[in-house]
Amino acid sequence: MTRTTPPRPHDLLALFPQLDAQARNAIRLHPRHGEPTAAESSVGGPLLWPSDEPWPVCGLEHEDLFDEPFPASVPGRRVPEALIPVAQLYYRDVPGLPWPDRYDLLQVLWCPRDHPEGEAPYNPEFQVRWRAAGSVASPLAAAPVPLTCNENYVPERCVLHPEAITEYPHRDAQAPGWKVLGHGGVWGIVDPFPVACDCGVLQLPLLTAGSGEFDGGTGSWQPVEEAGTGWEFADPVGVTIGRGYTLQLYYCPASGDHPNRAVMF
């Protein structure tokens, strides 16, 4: 089912024509509960993973104050802990992802625990894989799971209904919720700062993980097709970042091999 963002309440370009030069394409993912397969784009779904490639693990220090047993985990001790799937995005579904001449699949995982020394302290810690899907000859049948987690960081399995939009650097022109590219989160917790790679190049937003798709202040972004449904589709993913904030993953446009930055807004 198509999901369509309603017309914005204000014509920002008429009010601030200088914003036109700062337009960026973004893709609202519109995740909704479902049972995606590894052959589909998803949030929280299975990944198309080579059976001969080690599953990523987290070697960072964890804050265990909010840890609970991971659903479907088997009791025992596993150190370091396995990461879990956050998003799988096929380029055919999400246009505009980087390096389409080399890749057609983006996979994002994270460790679902708090990390005092992480890229974005006291948040999940990301890892990214760029792939050519056709190179996965023997897919992994079942991914390992961690022993423990912060339940706020375990996404529900969701299918996606991607929608291309245009964003501007203004809080009324940046979509809430789960999305790709664009301008990402709205600065509020800290003052804006350049998100620079170690190589000196400014990193760009890749994936934005939201604490819900909209709230009382952003209801104007509720899709046209779901008008009148109230809060039914406000938080299908079920992830909460901090006190209802947003966690944004960045990438370096110079190279997919450079470390990814992350910022909480």
QUIMO-V220844 format. One record per residue. N is the residue number from 1. RES is the residue in one small letter. PHI is phi in radians with two decimals (NA if undefined). PSI is psi in degrees with one decimal (NA if undefined). NEAR is the number of other ideal C-beta (glycine too) atoms within 10 Angstrom. Layout:
{{N | RES | PHI | PSI | NEAR} {N | RES | PHI | PSI | NEAR}}
This chain:
{{1 | m | NA | 133.6 | 9} {2 | t | -1.21 | 142.0 | 10} {3 | r | -2.07 | 130.8 | 20} {4 | t | -2.21 | 125.8 | 14} {5 | t | -1.23 | 131.8 | 16} {6 | p | -1.14 | 158.9 | 12} {7 | p | -0.97 | 141.7 | 9} {8 | r | -1.21 | 149.1 | 13} {9 | p | -1.10 | -25.4 | 8} {10 | h | -2.26 | 145.3 | 13} {11 | d | -1.51 | 88.4 | 9} {12 | l | -1.11 | -35.0 | 15} {13 | l | -1.19 | -29.4 | 14} {14 | a | -1.23 | -35.3 | 7} {15 | l | -1.40 | -38.8 | 9} {16 | f | -2.32 | 75.9 | 15} {17 | p | -1.05 | -21.2 | 9} {18 | q | -1.17 | -16.6 | 8} {19 | l | -1.20 | -20.9 | 15} {20 | d | -1.00 | -35.6 | 11} {21 | a | -1.24 | -13.0 | 7} {22 | q | -1.92 | 18.4 | 13} {23 | a | -1.13 | 140.4 | 15} {24 | r | -2.36 | 141.3 | 18} {25 | n | -1.31 | 140.4 | 13} {26 | a | -2.43 | 157.9 | 22} {27 | i | -2.14 | 111.0 | 23} {28 | r | -1.30 | 127.7 | 26} {29 | l | -1.44 | -25.6 | 30} {30 | h | 0.81 | 59.3 | 27} {31 | p | -1.17 | 140.9 | 32} {32 | r | -2.46 | 148.4 | 18} {33 | h | -0.91 | 138.0 | 13} {34 | g | -3.05 | -171.7 | 17} {35 | e | -2.21 | 73.0 | 11} {36 | p | -1.19 | 155.1 | 18} {37 | t | -1.82 | 174.2 | 11} {38 | a | -1.19 | -12.6 | 18} {39 | a | -1.56 | 4.1 | 12} {40 | e | -2.16 | 156.7 | 16} {41 | s | -1.25 | 145.4 | 23} {42 | s | -2.84 | 165.4 | 27} {43 | v | -2.00 | 126.7 | 28} {44 | g | 1.31 | 7.0 | 23} {45 | g | -1.64 | 179.8 | 23} {46 | p | -1.23 | 151.8 | 20} {47 | l | -1.82 | 146.8 | 23} {48 | l | -1.36 | 96.6 | 18} {49 | w | -2.13 | 131.5 | 24} {50 | p | -1.11 | 133.8 | 15} {51 | s | -1.17 | -21.0 | 10} {52 | d | -1.70 | 8.8 | 9} {53 | e | -1.83 | 127.8 | 12} {54 | p | -1.00 | 139.2 | 8} {55 | w | -1.29 | 136.4 | 13} {56 | p | -1.20 | 145.9 | 18} {57 | v | -2.25 | 166.7 | 15} {58 | c | -1.89 | 128.7 | 22} {59 | g | -1.93 | 10.9 | 9} {60 | l | -1.50 | 164.7 | 14} {61 | e | -1.23 | 143.4 | 12} {62 | h | -2.05 | 146.4 | 19} {63 | e | -1.64 | 118.0 | 15} {64 | d | -1.75 | 15.6 | 11} {65 | l | -1.04 | -37.2 | 9} {66 | f | -1.93 | 15.5 | 13} {67 | d | -1.27 | 141.8 | 17} {68 | e | -2.34 | 163.3 | 14} {69 | p | -1.05 | 136.8 | 13} {70 | f | -1.24 | 138.3 | 20} {71 | p | -0.98 | 134.9 | 9} {72 | a | 1.24 | 12.4 | 6} {73 | s | -1.35 | 155.8 | 17} {74 | v | -1.84 | 125.5 | 10} {75 | p | -0.93 | 142.3 | 6} {76 | g | 2.64 | -179.1 | 6} {77 | r | -2.00 | 123.4 | 6} {78 | r | -2.28 | 112.4 | 14} {79 | v | -2.32 | 125.9 | 8} {80 | p | -1.30 | 165.6 | 13} {81 | e | -1.51 | 148.9 | 23} {82 | a | -1.24 | 146.5 | 19} {83 | l | -1.42 | 166.5 | 23} {84 | i | -2.12 | 152.9 | 22} {85 | p | -1.16 | 136.7 | 20} {86 | v | -1.92 | -50.5 | 29} {87 | a | -2.60 | 140.7 | 29} {88 | q | -2.18 | 122.4 | 29} {89 | l | -2.23 | 110.5 | 23} {90 | y | -1.40 | 135.8 | 19} {91 | y | -1.06 | -27.3 | 17} {92 | r | -1.11 | -25.6 | 10} {93 | d | -1.67 | -26.5 | 16} {94 | v | -2.22 | 85.3 | 19} {95 | p | -1.19 | 149.1 | 13} {96 | g | 1.74 | -3.5 | 14} {97 | l | -1.16 | 152.4 | 20} {98 | p | -1.16 | 150.7 | 18} {99 | w | 0.98 | 52.8 | 14} {100 | p | -1.17 | -13.5 | 10} {101 | d | -1.32 | -15.9 | 6} {102 | r | -2.01 | -30.9 | 10} {103 | y | -2.26 | 155.5 | 17} {104 | d | -2.37 | 15.3 | 18} {105 | l | -2.64 | 128.8 | 21} {106 | l | -2.01 | 129.7 | 24} {107 | q | -2.15 | 130.6 | 18} {108 | v | -2.14 | 127.6 | 22} {109 | l | -2.15 | 163.4 | 24} {110 | w | -2.62 | 162.2 | 27} {111 | c | -1.54 | 121.2 | 27} {112 | p | -1.48 | 50.1 | 27} {113 | r | -2.43 | 167.5 | 26} {114 | d | -1.44 | 140.8 | 21} {115 | h | -2.19 | 101.7 | 19} {116 | p | -0.98 | -32.9 | 10} {117 | e | -1.90 | 21.7 | 11} {118 | g | -1.33 | 175.0 | 21} {119 | e | -1.02 | -43.7 | 19} {120 | a | -2.01 | 97.4 | 20} {121 | p | -0.93 | 142.4 | 13} {122 | y | 1.03 | 46.7 | 15} {123 | n | -2.53 | 170.6 | 23} {124 | p | -1.05 | 156.4 | 29} {125 | e | -1.98 | 123.5 | 23} {126 | f | -1.42 | 154.3 | 24} {127 | q | -2.39 | 149.3 | 16} {128 | v | -2.19 | 142.6 | 19} {129 | r | -2.27 | 129.0 | 18} {130 | w | -1.79 | 132.4 | 16} {131 | r | -2.41 | 159.3 | 20} {132 | a | -1.78 | 112.5 | 10} {133 | a | -1.02 | -34.4 | 16} {134 | g | -1.15 | -15.5 | 8} {135 | s | -1.43 | -8.7 | 10} {136 | v | -1.54 | 92.8 | 18} {137 | a | -1.42 | -34.9 | 8} {138 | s | -2.25 | 92.9 | 10} {139 | p | -1.23 | 148.1 | 14} {140 | l | -1.14 | 132.3 | 17} {141 | a | -1.31 | -41.8 | 9} {142 | a | -2.55 | 130.1 | 7} {143 | a | -1.44 | 145.8 | 15} {144 | p | -1.16 | 159.3 | 16} {145 | v | -2.21 | 154.3 | 19} {146 | p | -1.29 | 166.7 | 21} {147 | l | -1.41 | -38.8 | 16} {148 | t | -2.28 | 166.1 | 16} {149 | c | -2.85 | 163.9 | 22} {150 | n | -1.60 | 115.8 | 22} {151 | e | -1.04 | -22.6 | 15} {152 | n | -1.15 | -16.2 | 16} {153 | y | -1.86 | 12.5 | 23} {154 | v | -1.83 | 104.9 | 20} {155 | p | -1.26 | 143.2 | 22} {156 | e | -1.20 | 151.6 | 16} {157 | r | -1.22 | 126.4 | 17} {158 | c | -2.38 | 139.0 | 24} {159 | v | -1.50 | 163.2 | 21} {160 | l | -2.03 | 152.6 | 27} {161 | h | -2.31 | 71.0 | 19} {162 | p | -1.06 | 143.4 | 19} {163 | e | -2.41 | 126.7 | 17} {164 | a | -1.42 | 131.4 | 14} {165 | i | -2.36 | 172.3 | 19} {166 | t | -2.00 | 130.9 | 12} {167 | e | -1.99 | 155.2 | 21} {168 | y | -2.30 | 158.8 | 21} {169 | p | -1.34 | 67.1 | 15} {170 | h | -2.60 | 137.1 | 15} {171 | r | -1.03 | -27.7 | 14} {172 | d | -1.44 | -2.9 | 13} {173 | a | -2.15 | 22.6 | 22} {174 | q | -2.20 | 117.3 | 23} {175 | a | -1.16 | 139.0 | 24} {176 | p | -1.37 | 174.9 | 23} {177 | g | 1.47 | -164.3 | 24} {178 | w | -1.44 | 127.5 | 26} {179 | k | -2.74 | 172.5 | 29} {180 | v | -2.21 | 143.8 | 26} {181 | l | 1.10 | -147.6 | 23} {182 | g | 1.23 | -157.4 | 25} {183 | h | -1.67 | -12.5 | 22} {184 | g | 1.30 | -143.2 | 26} {185 | g | -1.24 | 163.2 | 23} {186 | v | -1.69 | 122.5 | 17} {187 | w | -1.07 | 132.1 | 13} {188 | g | -2.78 | -41.6 | 11} {189 | i | -1.23 | -41.1 | 13} {190 | v | -2.28 | 164.2 | 9} {191 | d | -1.24 | 151.2 | 6} {192 | p | -1.01 | 144.5 | 11} {193 | f | -2.59 | 152.7 | 8} {194 | p | -1.21 | 131.3 | 6} {195 | v | -1.62 | 93.4 | 16} {196 | a | -1.78 | 143.7 | 13} {197 | c | -1.35 | 161.6 | 19} {198 | d | -1.05 | -24.5 | 10} {199 | c | -1.39 | -7.1 | 11} {200 | g | 1.75 | -13.0 | 8} {201 | v | -1.39 | 140.0 | 13} {202 | l | -1.21 | 129.8 | 13} {203 | q | -1.42 | 156.9 | 23} {204 | l | -2.07 | 153.5 | 18} {205 | p | -1.07 | 135.8 | 21} {206 | l | -1.96 | -60.4 | 25} {207 | l | -2.33 | 132.9 | 26} {208 | t | -1.95 | 121.3 | 25} {209 | a | -1.78 | 116.9 | 28} {210 | g | -1.79 | 158.2 | 27} {211 | s | -1.56 | 69.1 | 20} {212 | g | 1.82 | 166.5 | 21} {213 | e | -1.56 | -28.1 | 27} {214 | f | -2.87 | 164.1 | 19} {215 | d | -2.43 | -164.8 | 16} {216 | g | -1.08 | -24.1 | 7} {217 | g | -1.69 | -7.9 | 8} {218 | t | -2.23 | 25.0 | 19} {219 | g | -1.10 | -18.5 | 13} {220 | s | -1.17 | -11.2 | 14} {221 | w | -1.60 | -2.8 | 18} {222 | q | -1.09 | 130.6 | 22} {223 | p | -0.99 | 147.4 | 20} {224 | v | -0.98 | -41.0 | 11} {225 | e | -1.18 | -15.7 | 13} {226 | e | -1.97 | 16.8 | 17} {227 | a | -1.04 | 136.6 | 9} {228 | g | 1.52 | 1.5 | 6} {229 | t | -1.61 | 3.0 | 11} {230 | g | 1.11 | -129.0 | 10} {231 | w | -1.70 | 9.8 | 13} {232 | e | -0.99 | -38.6 | 9} {233 | f | -1.97 | 23.1 | 19} {234 | a | -1.27 | -28.5 | 17} {235 | d | -2.58 | 64.8 | 18} {236 | p | -1.19 | -30.5 | 23} {237 | v | -1.33 | -34.6 | 25} {238 | g | 1.36 | 16.2 | 17} {239 | v | -1.62 | 137.6 | 25} {240 | t | -2.16 | 122.2 | 16} {241 | i | -1.75 | 119.5 | 21} {242 | g | 0.97 | -129.8 | 15} {243 | r | -1.74 | 46.6 | 7} {244 | g | 1.59 | 31.2 | 10} {245 | y | -1.64 | -163.4 | 18} {246 | t | -2.25 | 139.1 | 24} {247 | l | -2.00 | 124.5 | 26} {248 | q | -2.05 | 129.3 | 24} {249 | l | -1.70 | 135.6 | 26} {250 | y | -1.98 | 164.4 | 22} {251 | y | -2.40 | 155.8 | 24} {252 | c | -1.60 | 120.2 | 23} {253 | p | -1.19 | -10.8 | 14} {254 | a | -1.37 | -28.9 | 13} {255 | s | -2.94 | 135.2 | 12} {256 | g | -1.26 | -9.3 | 16} {257 | d | -1.52 | -10.8 | 7} {258 | h | -1.34 | 148.0 | 15} {259 | p | -1.03 | 142.8 | 15} {260 | n | -1.55 | 133.3 | 18} {261 | r | -1.50 | 160.8 | 21} {262 | a | -2.53 | 143.9 | 23} {263 | v | -2.43 | 139.0 | 22} {264 | m | -1.71 | 131.7 | 18} {265 | f | -1.88 | NA | 20}}
